[in-house]
Amino acid sequence: VLVGTVMQRFQGTCAERLNQATELVARVAEKAAAQHPDRGLDLVVLPEHAIQEGDSGSAQSRAVPLKGPVLETFAHLARTYGTNLILPVLLNEVAEGYGFSNSAVVLNREGGIVGIYRKVFPVAEFGNP
């Protein structure tokens, strides 16, 4: 199994952070393909809060819906590079009955959701519940 991990703090607006993450995943996937042309990358793992790091406000105010630009961006990356991807994200799933959660969304190589891990006891940032 060939795993690419990304440990970088993304900055700027959510759209800017999505662009930074896209560029970084592309670099990791292209490097893996060059080093292992017969295989490519099996899994990309992003850091917790990669997309929402630095946003002000409560976790609830920073949470994003599952369906939307964040999921679309990373589903596209999974399809483009033929890799599974783990996307840590603060989710707003109130409409689906889950409420708000600090989650890891697991995408398959086709960009489809194959699982969501929702922390049972999410930990709030200091001074930012």
QUIMO-V836787 format. One record per residue. RES is the residue in one small letter. PSI is psi in degrees with one decimal (none if undefined). NEAR is the number of other C-alpha atoms within 10 Angstrom. Layout:
res=RES psi=PSI near=NEAR
res=RES psi=PSI near=NEAR
This chain:
res=v psi=127.9 near=8
res=l psi=114.6 near=12
res=v psi=134.3 near=17
res=g psi=120.9 near=19
res=t psi=150.5 near=14
res=v psi=118.3 near=15
res=m psi=88.7 near=12
res=q psi=143.9 near=12
res=r psi=121.5 near=15
res=f psi=148.1 near=20
res=q psi=162.6 near=17
res=g psi=-161.2 near=14
res=t psi=170.0 near=14
res=c psi=-42.0 near=18
res=a psi=-40.4 near=13
res=e psi=-39.4 near=13
res=r psi=-37.1 near=18
res=l psi=-41.8 near=21
res=n psi=-42.6 near=15
res=q psi=-43.8 near=19
res=a psi=-40.8 near=22
res=t psi=-47.2 near=15
res=e psi=-40.3 near=13
res=l psi=-43.5 near=16
res=v psi=-40.4 near=23
res=a psi=-44.7 near=15
res=r psi=-44.5 near=12
res=v psi=-45.2 near=18
res=a psi=-41.1 near=25
res=e psi=-37.1 near=16
res=k psi=-43.5 near=15
res=a psi=-41.5 near=18
res=a psi=-36.5 near=15
res=a psi=-39.1 near=12
res=q psi=-29.5 near=12
res=h psi=70.2 near=12
res=p psi=-22.8 near=11
res=d psi=-8.8 near=8
res=r psi=-55.4 near=12
res=g psi=-174.2 near=20
res=l psi=133.7 near=24
res=d psi=-34.0 near=19
res=l psi=135.5 near=22
res=v psi=132.4 near=22
res=v psi=122.0 near=18
res=l psi=157.9 near=22
res=p psi=153.8 near=17
res=e psi=139.0 near=18
res=h psi=25.7 near=18
res=a psi=-41.2 near=23
res=i psi=-26.9 near=29
res=q psi=4.1 near=22
res=e psi=130.4 near=18
res=g psi=-10.1 near=15
res=d psi=140.8 near=16
res=s psi=162.2 near=10
res=g psi=179.6 near=11
res=s psi=165.7 near=13
res=a psi=-37.5 near=20
res=q psi=-40.6 near=15
res=s psi=-22.1 near=12
res=r psi=-15.0 near=18
res=a psi=146.1 near=18
res=v psi=153.2 near=21
res=p psi=152.1 near=17
res=l psi=-47.2 near=16
res=k psi=130.5 near=11
res=g psi=-164.7 near=9
res=p psi=-35.8 near=14
res=v psi=-52.5 near=17
res=l psi=-42.6 near=20
res=e psi=-41.7 near=14
res=t psi=-48.2 near=15
res=f psi=-28.9 near=22
res=a psi=-40.1 near=23
res=h psi=-42.8 near=16
res=l psi=-44.0 near=25
res=a psi=-44.3 near=25
res=r psi=-45.2 near=17
res=t psi=-42.9 near=14
res=y psi=2.8 near=19
res=g psi=40.9 near=18
res=t psi=152.3 near=24
res=n psi=154.2 near=26
res=l psi=137.0 near=30
res=i psi=118.9 near=25
res=l psi=103.7 near=24
res=p psi=131.5 near=22
res=v psi=146.7 near=27
res=l psi=116.4 near=26
res=l psi=142.5 near=23
res=n psi=101.3 near=23
res=e psi=37.1 near=16
res=v psi=-44.9 near=11
res=a psi=-28.0 near=8
res=e psi=-2.9 near=9
res=g psi=6.2 near=8
res=y psi=-17.5 near=11
res=g psi=-142.7 near=11
res=f psi=141.6 near=20
res=s psi=150.8 near=22
res=n psi=108.8 near=23
res=s psi=163.4 near=21
res=a psi=114.0 near=22
res=v psi=125.8 near=21
res=v psi=121.2 near=21
res=l psi=142.1 near=25
res=n psi=-178.3 near=19
res=r psi=-19.4 near=19
res=e psi=1.3 near=16
res=g psi=5.8 near=22
res=g psi=149.8 near=19
res=i psi=123.4 near=16
res=v psi=-9.9 near=10
res=g psi=157.4 near=12
res=i psi=122.8 near=14
res=y psi=119.7 near=13
res=r psi=122.7 near=18
res=k psi=134.3 near=11
res=v psi=-40.0 near=9
res=f psi=78.6 near=8
res=p psi=145.9 near=12
res=v psi=126.0 near=9
res=a psi=151.0 near=11
res=e psi=152.1 near=9
res=f psi=124.1 near=6
res=g psi=9.1 near=7
res=n psi=71.6 near=9
res=p psi=none near=11
